[in-house]
Amino acid sequence: MPKLSSTHSAHIDYLRALAIISVFFLHYSVFFRGDTTVLTTSAWHLLWRNGYYGVTTFFVISGYLITSNLLIRNPSTSELSLFEFFKFRAARILPGVFMLLSILLLLNYFDVPGFVGGASMWKATVYVLTFRANVIWDQLILPWL
């Protein structure tokens, strides 16, 4: 499979930027929804709803890019190694996971006021390691806002 042309790459980058912006607005609206001094209720609803489309778009783009890079490295599908694939994915994902976990553990160790809110450190660790930290993020971060 040939490399992506610069035109295709630019279009993917634009889509990715739009997806990231819509996800940013989703997160913003989750924390500040209902503040009608900033936006109207219908505007908050629009931001909240379209943020989920951004998440979906970002996942589709990521899947396309991961598959394209995999096929560029191994043009013949008979040469694909599941171990090598997961090794590359782990090298991309795990450093960020371990950094977040280290920060959470340090904040917990030093008893930073307001940290962990309603979530226990054990629960926070499990959620981070199962890539579901967003489910309890409001319990981890909201006390600081």
C-alpha positions as CSV (number, residue, x, y, z in Angstrom):
1,M,0.0,0.0,0.0
2,P,1.5,3.4,-1.0
3,K,2.0,6.2,1.5
4,L,-0.8,8.7,1.8
5,S,-0.5,11.7,-0.5
6,S,0.0,15.1,1.1
7,T,-3.5,16.1,0.0
8,H,-5.1,13.1,1.8
9,S,-2.9,13.6,4.8
10,A,-4.0,17.2,5.0
11,H,-7.6,16.3,4.8
12,I,-7.2,13.7,7.5
13,D,-5.5,16.3,9.7
14,Y,-8.4,18.8,9.2
15,L,-10.9,16.1,10.1
16,R,-8.8,15.2,13.1
17,A,-8.6,18.9,14.2
18,L,-12.4,19.2,13.9
19,A,-12.9,16.0,15.9
20,I,-10.6,17.2,18.6
21,I,-12.3,20.6,18.8
22,S,-15.7,19.1,19.1
23,V,-14.4,16.7,21.8
24,F,-12.9,19.7,23.6
25,F,-16.3,21.5,23.5
26,L,-18.0,18.3,24.8
27,H,-15.7,18.2,27.8
28,Y,-16.2,21.9,28.3
29,S,-19.9,21.6,28.2
30,V,-19.9,18.6,30.6
31,F,-18.2,20.7,33.2
32,F,-20.0,24.0,32.6
33,R,-23.4,22.9,31.2
34,G,-26.2,25.1,32.3
35,D,-24.2,28.2,32.7
36,T,-26.4,30.4,30.6
37,T,-24.2,33.4,31.2
38,V,-21.8,31.9,28.6
39,L,-24.1,30.2,26.1
40,T,-27.8,29.5,25.7
41,T,-29.2,26.1,26.7
42,S,-29.7,25.1,23.1
43,A,-26.0,26.0,22.4
44,W,-24.9,23.8,25.3
45,H,-27.0,21.0,24.0
46,L,-25.5,21.4,20.5
47,L,-21.9,21.3,21.9
48,W,-22.7,18.3,24.1
49,R,-24.3,16.3,21.3
50,N,-21.8,17.0,18.6
51,G,-18.8,16.1,20.9
52,Y,-19.8,12.5,20.7
53,Y,-19.7,12.7,16.9
54,G,-16.1,14.0,17.3
55,V,-15.2,11.0,19.5
56,T,-16.6,8.6,16.8
57,T,-14.8,10.5,14.0
58,F,-11.5,10.5,15.9
59,F,-11.8,6.7,16.5
60,V,-12.5,6.1,12.8
61,I,-9.6,8.2,11.7
62,S,-7.3,6.5,14.3
63,G,-8.4,3.1,13.0
64,Y,-7.7,4.1,9.4
65,L,-4.2,5.5,10.3
66,I,-3.3,2.5,12.4
67,T,-4.3,0.1,9.6
68,S,-2.5,2.2,7.0
69,N,0.7,2.3,9.0
70,L,0.5,-1.4,9.6
71,L,0.1,-2.1,5.9
72,I,2.9,0.3,5.0
73,R,5.3,-1.6,7.4
74,N,4.0,-5.0,6.2
75,P,2.8,-4.9,2.6
76,S,2.1,-8.6,2.6
77,T,-0.6,-9.6,5.0
78,S,1.1,-12.9,5.5
79,E,4.0,-11.1,7.2
80,L,1.7,-9.5,9.9
81,S,2.7,-10.2,13.4
82,L,0.1,-9.8,16.1
83,F,2.9,-9.5,18.7
84,E,4.7,-6.7,16.8
85,F,1.4,-4.9,16.3
86,F,0.6,-4.9,20.1
87,K,4.2,-4.0,20.9
88,F,3.9,-0.8,18.8
89,R,0.5,0.0,20.3
90,A,1.8,-0.5,23.8
91,A,4.7,1.7,23.1
92,R,2.3,4.5,22.1
93,I,-0.3,4.1,24.8
94,L,1.4,2.9,28.0
95,P,3.8,5.8,28.7
96,G,0.8,8.1,29.0
97,V,-1.1,5.7,31.2
98,F,1.9,5.2,33.5
99,M,2.5,9.0,33.7
100,L,-1.2,9.5,34.7
101,L,-1.0,6.7,37.2
102,S,2.2,8.1,38.7
103,I,0.7,11.6,39.0
104,L,-2.4,10.1,40.7
105,L,-0.3,8.0,43.1
106,L,1.9,11.1,44.0
107,L,-1.2,13.2,44.6
108,N,-2.6,10.5,46.8
109,Y,0.7,9.9,48.7
110,F,1.1,13.6,49.5
111,D,-2.6,13.9,50.6
112,V,-3.3,16.8,48.2
113,P,-6.4,18.5,49.5
114,G,-9.5,17.8,47.3
115,F,-7.8,15.0,45.3
116,V,-9.8,12.0,44.4
117,G,-13.1,13.5,45.6
118,G,-15.6,10.7,45.8
119,A,-13.3,8.1,44.2
120,S,-10.9,6.0,46.1
121,M,-7.3,5.6,44.9
122,W,-7.9,1.9,44.3
123,K,-10.9,2.7,42.1
124,A,-9.0,5.4,40.3
125,T,-6.1,3.0,39.5
126,V,-8.5,0.3,38.2
127,Y,-10.3,2.8,36.0
128,V,-7.0,4.2,34.6
129,L,-5.6,0.7,33.9
130,T,-8.9,-0.4,32.1
131,F,-8.9,2.9,30.1
132,R,-12.1,4.1,31.7
133,A,-10.8,7.1,33.7
134,N,-13.2,9.3,31.9
135,V,-16.1,7.6,33.8
136,I,-14.8,8.9,37.2
137,W,-12.9,12.0,35.9
138,D,-15.5,14.3,37.5
139,Q,-14.8,12.7,40.9
140,L,-11.0,13.2,40.4
141,I,-11.0,16.7,39.0
142,L,-14.1,18.6,39.9
143,P,-13.2,19.2,43.5
144,W,-10.3,21.4,42.1
145,L,-12.4,23.5,39.8
